[in-house]
Amino acid sequence: MTKRTRINQQITVPELRVITETGENLGVLSCGEALAKAGELGLDLIEVSPGATPPVAKIMDFGKYQYLENKKEKVAKLKGHTTETKTLQVKIGTGEHDLQLKATKATAFLGEGHRVKIDLFLPGRAKYLDQKFLAERLERFLRLIPADYKVADPAKKSPKGWTVVIEKGTAK
């Protein structure tokens, strides 16, 4: 757990809203009464929501509480999907079949929910070719991508040549 959970005597607030292990609300009790009630049941008093007014505490076994919190974190971590930016490199002389293969790869990346950065690599003097010609080459590749996408970052010059970033979307 990232935050430190206060239990039993570590709780210093004068009154708490107390909930039992089964979810029954005992109402607002003084800290001493809540500790006594937890002691009667042989369980711990755990501060679960310190920011609330009054703070919320739960009477339950601390080990079980930690186990349940860790379980929640693992489930949240599994559900969270991080998007990566995948890079594809295309040259102005790349053949039609190779462009088709790269377009298929871009579609697969978009299907997985990743962003795709497409680099139009320009070696040497090719960097000084007509801008319209270079933009048309990039557009030609983008037209080959069958998946629905939107341009996240429009085409612009980069140290390698031209770059455009696309991501999953509904409008081309």
C-alpha positions in Angstrom: 0.0 0.0 0.0 1.2 3.5 -0.8 -0.3 5.4 2.1 0.1 4.6 5.7 -3.1 3.3 7.3 -3.6 4.3 11.0 -4.9 1.6 13.3 -6.0 1.4 17.0 -4.0 3.9 19.1 -2.5 5.7 16.1 -5.9 7.2 15.4 -6.0 10.6 17.2 -9.2 12.3 16.1 -11.9 12.9 18.8 -14.7 11.1 17.0 -15.2 8.7 14.2 -18.0 7.2 12.1 -17.6 3.5 12.8 -18.5 0.6 10.5 -18.3 -3.1 11.4 -16.7 -5.8 9.4 -20.1 -6.8 8.0 -20.9 -3.2 6.9 -23.2 -2.3 9.7 -23.0 1.4 10.6 -22.5 2.0 14.4 -22.8 5.7 13.9 -20.5 8.5 15.2 -18.6 7.3 18.3 -15.8 8.9 20.3 -12.3 7.4 19.6 -12.2 5.7 23.0 -15.7 4.1 22.6 -14.7 2.8 19.1 -11.4 1.3 20.5 -13.4 -0.4 23.3 -15.9 -1.8 20.8 -13.1 -3.2 18.6 -11.4 -4.6 21.7 -14.6 -6.4 22.7 -14.8 -8.1 19.4 -11.1 -8.9 19.4 -10.5 -6.9 16.2 -8.6 -3.8 15.1 -10.0 -0.3 14.5 -8.8 0.8 11.1 -9.1 4.4 9.7 -10.3 3.8 6.2 -11.3 7.4 5.2 -9.3 10.0 7.1 -10.4 12.9 4.8 -14.1 12.5 5.6 -15.9 14.5 8.2 -15.9 12.8 10.7 -13.3 10.3 9.6 -14.5 6.8 8.8 -13.1 3.8 10.7 -13.8 0.1 10.2 -13.7 -2.6 12.9 -12.0 -5.7 11.3 -8.8 -7.7 11.3 -6.0 -5.6 10.0 -4.4 -8.5 8.2 -7.6 -9.2 6.3 -7.9 -5.4 5.5 -4.4 -5.4 4.0 -5.1 -8.5 2.0 -8.3 -7.0 0.5 -6.6 -3.7 -0.3 -3.7 -5.4 -2.1 -6.3 -7.5 -4.0 -8.1 -4.3 -5.1 -4.8 -2.7 -6.2 -3.9 -5.8 -8.3 -7.3 -5.8 -10.0 -7.0 -2.1 -10.7 -3.4 -2.6 -12.1 -4.7 -5.3 -14.4 -7.6 -3.2 -15.7 -5.3 -0.2 -16.4 -4.0 -0.2 -19.9 -1.0 1.9 -20.8 -0.8 3.2 -24.3 2.5 3.1 -26.0 3.7 4.9 -29.0 4.8 2.4 -31.7 7.0 3.6 -34.5 6.9 2.6 -38.1 9.5 3.8 -40.6 8.8 4.4 -44.3 11.1 5.6 -47.0 10.1 7.5 -50.2 11.2 4.6 -52.3 9.4 1.8 -50.4 7.5 -0.5 -52.6 3.7 -0.9 -52.6 3.7 -4.4 -51.1 6.0 -3.3 -48.2 3.8 -0.3 -47.6 0.8 -2.7 -47.4 2.6 -4.8 -44.8 3.5 -1.7 -42.7 -0.1 -0.5 -43.0 -1.3 -3.9 -41.7 1.1 -3.6 -38.8 -0.1 0.0 -38.0 -3.7 -1.4 -38.0 -2.7 -4.1 -35.5 -1.1 -1.5 -33.3 -4.2 0.7 -33.4 -6.4 -2.3 -32.6 -4.3 -2.8 -29.5 -5.0 0.8 -28.5 -1.5 2.1 -29.1 -0.6 5.4 -30.9 1.4 4.9 -34.0 4.2 7.3 -35.0 5.0 7.1 -38.7 8.4 8.4 -39.8 9.0 9.2 -43.4 12.7 8.6 -43.5 14.6 10.9 -45.8 18.3 10.1 -46.3 20.7 12.8 -47.4 19.5 15.1 -50.2 16.0 13.7 -50.0 15.4 16.1 -47.1 15.4 19.0 -49.6 12.8 17.6 -52.0 9.6 19.5 -52.6 7.4 19.7 -49.4 4.2 18.9 -51.4 5.8 15.7 -52.8 6.9 14.5 -49.3 3.5 15.3 -47.8 1.8 13.3 -50.7 4.1 10.3 -49.9 3.0 10.4 -46.3 -0.6 10.7 -47.3 -0.3 7.8 -49.7 0.8 5.6 -46.8 -1.9 6.8 -44.5 -4.6 6.0 -47.1 -3.4 2.4 -47.1 -4.3 2.0 -43.4 -7.8 0.3 -43.3 -8.5 1.0 -39.6 -10.4 4.0 -38.4 -7.9 6.5 -37.0 -7.5 10.2 -36.3 -4.3 12.3 -36.6 -3.1 13.0 -33.1 -0.1 15.1 -34.2 -0.1 16.4 -37.8 2.7 15.9 -40.2 5.8 18.0 -39.5 9.5 18.0 -40.1 11.7 15.9 -37.8 15.5 15.2 -37.7 14.9 12.0 -39.7 12.5 13.5 -42.3 8.7 13.9 -41.7 6.7 12.5 -38.8 2.9 12.0 -38.2 1.3 10.5 -35.1 -2.1 8.7 -35.4 -4.3 7.1 -32.8 -7.5 5.0 -32.8 -10.5 7.1 -33.6 -13.6 7.5 -35.8 -12.6 10.1 -38.3 -9.8 9.8 -40.9 
